[in-house]
Amino acid sequence: MKDLAVQFGCKLRAKRKDLGISQDKMALLAEIDRSYAGRIERGEVNITLEKVYQLAEVLGCDVKELLP
């Protein structure tokens, strides 16, 4: 399961960087702490489906683009 969190985090980071959005801005728009956003991108935490959908909305993409 840890590998899934890491893969999700990598896809999230790649999408965010492709859009030119800072981690701080993404966290602010998703209403999460910036340090938590960093932990998500590094695959250190398992997040809820609600947060997955919230992040996808902030990044303007379909959830499928972020899932491993």
C-alpha positions as CSV (number, residue, x, y, z in Angstrom):
1,M,0.0,0.0,0.0
2,K,2.9,2.4,0.7
3,D,3.9,2.2,-3.0
4,L,0.4,3.4,-4.0
5,A,0.8,6.5,-1.8
6,V,4.2,7.2,-3.4
7,Q,2.9,6.7,-6.9
8,F,-0.1,9.0,-6.1
9,G,2.3,11.6,-4.7
10,C,4.5,11.5,-7.8
11,K,1.5,12.0,-10.1
12,L,0.2,14.8,-7.9
13,R,3.5,16.6,-7.9
14,A,4.0,16.1,-11.7
15,K,0.5,17.5,-12.4
16,R,1.0,20.5,-10.1
17,K,4.4,21.3,-11.7
18,D,2.9,21.0,-15.2
19,L,0.4,23.6,-14.3
20,G,3.0,25.8,-12.7
21,I,1.3,25.9,-9.3
22,S,3.4,26.1,-6.2
23,Q,2.9,23.6,-3.4
24,D,1.8,26.5,-1.1
25,K,-0.9,27.7,-3.6
26,M,-2.2,24.1,-4.1
27,A,-2.4,23.6,-0.3
28,L,-4.1,26.9,0.1
29,L,-6.7,26.2,-2.6
30,A,-7.3,22.7,-1.2
31,E,-7.6,24.0,2.3
32,I,-4.8,21.8,3.7
33,D,-1.5,22.6,5.4
34,R,1.5,23.1,3.1
35,S,3.5,20.6,5.1
36,Y,0.7,18.0,4.7
37,A,0.7,18.7,1.0
38,G,4.4,17.9,1.0
39,R,3.9,14.7,2.9
40,I,1.2,13.7,0.4
41,E,3.6,14.3,-2.5
42,R,6.3,12.3,-0.8
43,G,3.9,9.4,-0.2
44,E,4.2,9.6,3.6
45,V,0.5,9.7,4.3
46,N,-2.6,8.0,3.1
47,I,-5.3,10.5,2.3
48,T,-9.0,10.2,2.1
49,L,-11.0,10.0,-1.1
50,E,-12.5,13.4,-0.2
51,K,-9.0,14.9,-0.3
52,V,-8.1,13.2,-3.6
53,Y,-11.2,14.7,-5.2
54,Q,-10.5,18.1,-3.7
55,L,-6.9,18.1,-5.0
56,A,-8.1,17.0,-8.5
57,E,-10.6,19.9,-8.5
58,V,-7.9,22.3,-7.5
59,L,-5.7,21.0,-10.3
60,G,-8.5,21.0,-12.8
61,C,-8.2,17.4,-13.7
62,D,-10.0,14.1,-13.4
63,V,-9.2,12.0,-10.4
64,K,-8.1,9.2,-12.8
65,E,-5.2,11.3,-13.8
66,L,-3.8,11.2,-10.3
67,L,-4.5,7.6,-9.4
68,P,-1.7,5.0,-9.9
